[in-house]
Amino acid sequence: MRISFRSTRLENDCNDSTRLVRRYGPEQARLIRRRLDELEAAPNLAEMRNLPQARCHELAHDRKGQLAVDLRHPKRLVFEPGHDPVPRKPDGGVDWNQITAIRVLEIVDYHD
């Protein structure tokens, strides 16, 4: 899967292990890098459903259209499909089988 980032700062943080550890700590940095590697290796987003530890899921309410994977609780890696328009199923839901690119938006605890 192709991965892009909302900002240059986020991209630099995620792609530089020293920056990643400094910003998120060693354990969280390891999980962030693992999730990014898993996403990059997946041919499409549907493959992420085969990784129960990632718990890839669609978000709702004010985050509708975004998805997340679990990191160290309570943090999540939040992203959106990198397609315009977003591939949809006939019922209007996101077609995870057709998502081959994502844009990482943030690393956050959105439950606050």
C-alpha positions in Angstrom: 0.0 0.0 0.0 1.2 3.5 -0.7 1.5 5.8 2.4 1.5 9.5 2.4 1.3 11.9 5.4 -0.8 15.0 6.3 2.4 17.0 7.1 6.1 16.9 6.5 6.7 16.9 10.2 4.6 13.8 10.7 6.3 12.1 7.8 9.8 13.0 9.1 8.8 11.8 12.6 7.5 8.5 11.3 10.5 7.8 9.0 13.3 8.7 11.4 13.7 6.3 14.3 15.5 8.8 16.5 12.7 11.4 16.1 10.0 8.8 16.5 11.5 7.6 19.8 12.1 11.1 21.1 8.5 12.1 20.3 6.6 8.9 21.4 9.0 6.9 23.5 10.6 3.6 22.6 7.6 1.2 23.0 5.2 3.5 21.1 7.7 4.2 18.4 8.2 0.5 17.9 4.5 -0.1 17.5 4.1 2.9 15.2 6.8 1.6 12.9 5.3 -1.9 13.0 1.9 -0.6 12.0 3.3 1.5 9.2 5.3 -1.5 7.9 2.2 -3.7 8.1 0.2 -1.1 6.2 2.9 -0.7 3.6 3.2 -4.5 3.1 -0.5 -5.0 2.6 -1.7 -5.0 -1.0 -5.0 -3.4 0.1 -6.7 -2.3 3.3 -8.8 -5.4 3.6 -5.6 -7.4 4.4 -5.3 -5.4 7.6 -8.4 -7.2 8.9 -6.2 -10.4 9.1 -4.1 -8.7 11.8 -6.2 -8.8 14.9 -3.6 -7.0 17.0 -3.8 -4.0 14.6 -7.6 -3.8 15.0 -8.1 -1.7 11.9 -11.4 0.0 12.1 -13.5 2.8 10.6 -14.3 5.8 12.8 -17.6 7.5 13.2 -19.2 10.8 14.1 -16.8 13.8 13.6 -14.2 11.4 12.3 -16.4 9.7 9.7 -14.3 8.8 6.6 -11.2 8.1 8.8 -9.8 4.8 9.9 -7.4 3.8 12.7 -5.2 1.0 13.9 -4.3 0.4 17.5 -1.0 1.4 19.0 -0.2 1.3 22.7 -3.4 2.2 24.5 -4.9 4.8 24.2 -3.0 6.0 21.1 -4.2 5.2 17.6 -2.6 5.8 14.1 -5.4 7.6 12.3 -5.5 7.7 8.5 -7.9 8.2 5.5 -8.1 6.5 2.1 -5.7 8.1 -0.3 -8.1 7.9 -3.2 -10.3 10.6 -4.8 -13.0 9.5 -4.9 -12.9 6.9 -2.2 -13.9 3.5 -3.6 -17.3 2.5 -2.3 -19.4 -0.6 -2.2 -23.0 -0.5 -3.7 -24.3 0.0 -0.1 -22.2 3.2 0.2 -19.6 1.7 2.6 -15.9 2.0 2.0 -14.6 -0.8 -0.3 -11.6 -1.9 1.7 -10.5 -4.3 -1.1 -10.0 -1.3 -3.4 -8.0 0.9 -0.9 -4.4 0.7 -2.0 -3.2 4.1 -0.7 -3.7 5.9 2.6 -2.8 9.3 4.1 -1.7 9.2 7.7 -3.4 12.1 9.5 -2.2 11.8 13.1 -1.1 9.7 16.1 -3.6 10.5 18.8 -5.9 9.5 21.7 -9.2 10.5 20.1 -11.2 9.4 23.2 -10.3 12.6 25.1 
